[in-house]
Amino acid sequence: MSRVWKETSILNQGVFTVSVASKSRLVYLSGKMVPESEAKISIFDSAVMLGDCVTESTRTFAHQPFRLDDHINRLYRSLKVARIDVGHSAEELTQITSDVLEANLHAQRPEDDCWIVHNISRGILKHGPSAAQRNSATVMIFTNHMDLRGWARYYTEGCHAVTSMSRAIPAQSLDARIKNRSRLAYTMADAEARLVDPDAQCVILDVHGNVSENKGGNICVVTDGELKTPTTENSLAGISRQTVLELAAELGIPVRECRLQMYDLYTADEVFFTSTPYCIMPATRFNGLPVADGQVGTITKRLLAAWSQRVGVDITAQAQRQLDEEQGTCS
Ligand SMILES: Cc1ncc(COP(=O)(O)O)c(C=O)c1O
């Protein structure tokens, strides 16, 4: 059943309407495959009522899931610490995930890729004194088109990294390694950074003033040829961060996981973010000052090229092509 859907986005201060030929996608919802338009959860679900939901976002490259096992393993670690019983083994969940992807790949153009998202909540809340009195988990697995247009120009221009006013939730309260959907703190940090520059990407500090992470990404700096990134005492153990550490090792670039302060970003030769959709996003300004000469750094470019080579997809070209299509400048 083919249909055309319209997607409106605000990019480069303009409003564009893009028509994308698509077919209706299927979603896995607690034991059933249902059309996306019929995938509904209760307003009493713990995800809605409490933000009580763990999550994963995986992406494909050339329609192949990237490091799915690592994402599933991290999901099970989050589930365990959050004490949510998903009701499936990791093997079963991996199979279901592959089925969802398989069922939806027809909606994806060969040159594009997609997200695979897992949201697992504790289930529908039962009224009563015990927070543990709940039904079985709500398991949501869906795919979505990977829209990279918003990141495209950062690969060449770099973005503006800005510290937020709010600090990261300390691990004593909520360990950043639990990838969860309670996103209010991250959303506020993002909004605060955008008060300084509407186009800013936030750098969230922890309560001690150490650099932690971005609302949806990890942070790396390169100084005197050495790549440094905060430890996971205050940031998610990002799969992209891990990929960068591995690629750096392959390229002979020394790496160190350590505490970083704002000073380290101000004085770095290169700064970049890492996250599943964009992989590596260079930052060429930090709090209004240029990072080094204000250009995307050599090591950042080498890492991006090595990542593209590893997955067989030119990461920057894929994003740029989507942007060119939107702007009608595609040859
Ligand atoms: C808070 C936070 N930090 C870091 C990341 C990067 O993790 P990954 O590289 O696994 O996408 C994410 C991803 O969503 C995130 O939400």
The ligand as a MOL file (V3000), in Angstrom:
LIG
                    3D

  0  0  0     0  0            999 V3000
M  V30 BEGIN CTAB
M  V30 COUNTS 16 16 0 0 0
M  V30 BEGIN ATOM
M  V30 1 C 22.6510 11.5890 26.4390 0
M  V30 2 C 23.3280 10.8730 25.3220 0
M  V30 3 N 24.6630 10.8230 25.3030 0
M  V30 4 C 25.3230 10.2080 24.3010 0
M  V30 5 C 24.6350 9.6120 23.2450 0
M  V30 6 C 25.4020 8.9400 22.1300 0
M  V30 7 O 25.2210 7.5560 22.1830 0
M  V30 8 P 25.3300 6.6710 20.8690 0
M  V30 9 O 26.6610 6.9600 20.2830 0
M  V30 10 O 25.2230 5.2770 21.3630 0
M  V30 11 O 24.2280 7.0790 19.9650 0
M  V30 12 C 23.2380 9.6310 23.2470 0
M  V30 13 C 22.4930 9.0040 22.1590 0
M  V30 14 O 21.3040 9.1010 22.0500 0
M  V30 15 C 22.5660 10.2590 24.3190 0
M  V30 16 O 21.2390 10.3100 24.3550 0
M  V30 END ATOM
M  V30 BEGIN BOND
M  V30 1 1 1 2
M  V30 2 1 2 3
M  V30 3 2 2 15
M  V30 4 2 3 4
M  V30 5 1 4 5
M  V30 6 1 5 6
M  V30 7 2 5 12
M  V30 8 1 6 7
M  V30 9 1 7 8
M  V30 10 2 8 9
M  V30 11 1 8 10
M  V30 12 1 8 11
M  V30 13 1 12 13
M  V30 14 1 12 15
M  V30 15 2 13 14
M  V30 16 1 15 16
M  V30 END BOND
M  V30 END CTAB
M  END
